[in-house]
Amino acid sequence: MDKFVLRNTCKRKRLHDGDDTESVNLEDATLKRSKNDQLSAGQLTWKEIRAEGLSCNYMLLYSKTDADEIFLQLEREIEYFSGDLSRIKVYGKWHNVPRKQVTYGDDGLTYKFSGITLSTKPWIPLLDSIRERVKHATGHIFNFVLINRYKDGNDHIGEHRDDERDLVPRSPIASVSFGACREFLFRHRDARCKNPKLQIEPQKLELAHGSLLMMNFPTNVYWYHSLPVRKKVLSPRINLTFRNIIPAAERINKDQP
Ligand SMILES: O=C(O)CCC(=O)C(=O)O
């Protein structure tokens, strides 16, 4: 198998203090930038992550200074769901989600997963500007974003695939992270049981402050992903997954003869 694992990837030092440099070790690549560097599209460097049926690309989308500012703005402006919308059904039982979540996007879109249907809050300028930045870097425009906030390393997301019927088939998912660096784990669907038929190594990534991970087709067909509990992580993280959702009207039309 073509194996590629990012190890010890993101060392953005002293996230919220006056550190002047940042180091990003991507195994064979080390980027050092001055804190005040402004990233332009021309300076962005993609790292390819490939394994059997897995196709992802990773880059630092924002400078540390910009990422710090956006993180604080997200903390001020994002209003998370509460009550029934912060619960999910797993194997027939309702649970509080071990994090906060909310969805923003184009008017009228809905996204159904884990027994709940989430409607969109309207785009706000901050989210629109991140969406534009992703478009500039990738060429993809998205109509929806799911935001997850992890208060510390106890908050997490269980193993799942983003393969819901509401998603536009084959559309990539763009995952932008701010705040604490957290481990992101991929496991191949045929290598998850105790005695798997296939020996396919999990893929571990460290998602840095200000980073962008593109999950391209067919990753979500073959690979489950999770953000495991990491007790040593004491600070918050906010993740935005930009997606393309099929509008309800088109879904109905598609199902009609
Ligand atoms: O927080 C993350 O990086 C993962 C979020 C995730 O798995 C999802 O939104 O489907």
The ligand as a MOL file (V3000), in Angstrom:
LIG
                    3D

  0  0  0     0  0            999 V3000
M  V30 BEGIN CTAB
M  V30 COUNTS 10 9 0 0 0
M  V30 BEGIN ATOM
M  V30 1 O -12.9600 18.5390 13.8700 0
M  V30 2 C -12.5340 17.8970 12.9190 0
M  V30 3 O -11.4240 18.0570 12.4410 0
M  V30 4 C -13.3960 16.8010 12.3310 0
M  V30 5 C -14.7950 17.1820 12.0580 0
M  V30 6 C -15.5140 16.0880 11.3580 0
M  V30 7 O -15.1220 14.9520 11.3740 0
M  V30 8 C -16.7240 16.3780 10.6010 0
M  V30 9 O -17.1630 17.5480 10.6100 0
M  V30 10 O -17.2390 15.4480 9.9580 0
M  V30 END ATOM
M  V30 BEGIN BOND
M  V30 1 2 1 2
M  V30 2 1 2 3
M  V30 3 1 2 4
M  V30 4 1 4 5
M  V30 5 1 5 6
M  V30 6 2 6 7
M  V30 7 1 6 8
M  V30 8 2 8 9
M  V30 9 1 8 10
M  V30 END BOND
M  V30 END CTAB
M  END
